[in-house]
Amino acid sequence: MSTKAQIAVIRGDGIGVDVTNATIDVMEATKKKVGGFELGYNDIVAGAGYYQETGTDIEPEGETAAGNADAILLGAIGLPAVRHPDGTEIAPHLRLRDIYGLYAGVRPVRAYPNGPQKLSDPKAAELDMIILRESTEGLFYSAAVHNRDEICNNDEVRDTMRITRATTERLHHFAFKLARKRKERGGLGRVTCVDKSNVFRSMAFFRQIFDEIRPEYPDIDIGYNYVDAQALDMIRQPWEFDVLVMENMFGDILSDLGGGLVGGMGMASCAEIGDTIGLFQPAHGTAPDIMGQDKANPLAAVLSGALMLDYCGEKLGCQAMSDAGRLIDDAVYSGFEQKRLRPMEFGGDMSTSAMVKELVELVGEQS
């Protein structure tokens, strides 16, 4: 067991800086409240701004330094006007996913009391599910940052969908174990395989592996949905789902839809977990139009920090870290319940700094 977690911190671009600083402030307050563990921070410079200055997207040895940490905390990366010559965005975080095999992209979708309700059905007020997005393969295997073009010329561009047994087995095991963990905490305990197996052989293979693994988890309910039907069901009856496991691109799209159901991307936390390290970031962009203006909603980043503390607690065998992660979750929920968290993103009157101050107070009040 270790009681100190080393965190690689990549603040990135735009509001990534603001929300990362906010997350560290809240985690430090939680550390003082819970006690029994320490957090060390190692800053790594990366992003579109760094690329604009230097021609590279991450500082020398930055990838290695990130991998040497217990976890990586990322703000947000990218600026609209800064692109590679081929027009693609600056994305060193996609390379980190690939290098460290961060296959399990955990995207929580949770409704909060008094938060924006986009669906009229009262059941939507209790929405709580996970979109589990495979994060290293699928269609993103051909992402420009990896330079894996099969055909790329002025007449044709062809990208490849890659599904491997080794990664998909790990993903499905992760899905069932996550559903079991959620069931122990009062969740549905259900895994739904989301694919397009009626059309693509790669997706039929994805479902085949799911069927091979599911007998190992007889305590967990299962379901199947084609991705287009799943998009419909996320509007029609999202409360029927618990853990949705899917390919990379499908997860990229449906996780944004999920964020929209509970207020917007300012609530969209994210964990990308591999066998040896995890990367934690808000799923939103850099919003350079409000950078440095104290307007950003920090909650997606703060909730990602909670996921990171829970991960580090499990990885290092330190229950206090996991308790701290749950404490942040409870503080955010309590803050909405008491109408004490009112981000500008939702038409509220609270700046980033005001949100952080209130979160610190809420953390101190939790039992």
Secondary structure, 3 states (H helix, E strand, C coil): CCCEEEEEEEEECCHHHHHHHHHHHHHHHHHHHHCCCEEEEEECCECHHHHHHHCCCECCCHHHHHHCCCEEEEEECCCCCCECCCCCECCHHHHHHHHCCCCEEEEEEECCCCCCCCCCCHHHHHCEEEEEEECCCEHHHHCHHHCCCCEECCCCEECCCECCHHHHHHHHHHHHHHHHHHHHCCCCCEEEEEECCCCCHHHHHHHHHHHHHHHHCCCCEEEEEEHHHHHHHHHHCHHHCCEEEECHHHHHHHHHHHHHHCCCHHHCCCEEECCCCEEECCCCCCCHHHCCCCCCCCHHHHHHHHHHHHHHHHHHCCHHHHHHHHHHHHHHHHHHHCCCCCEHHHCCCECHHHHHHHHHHHHHHCC
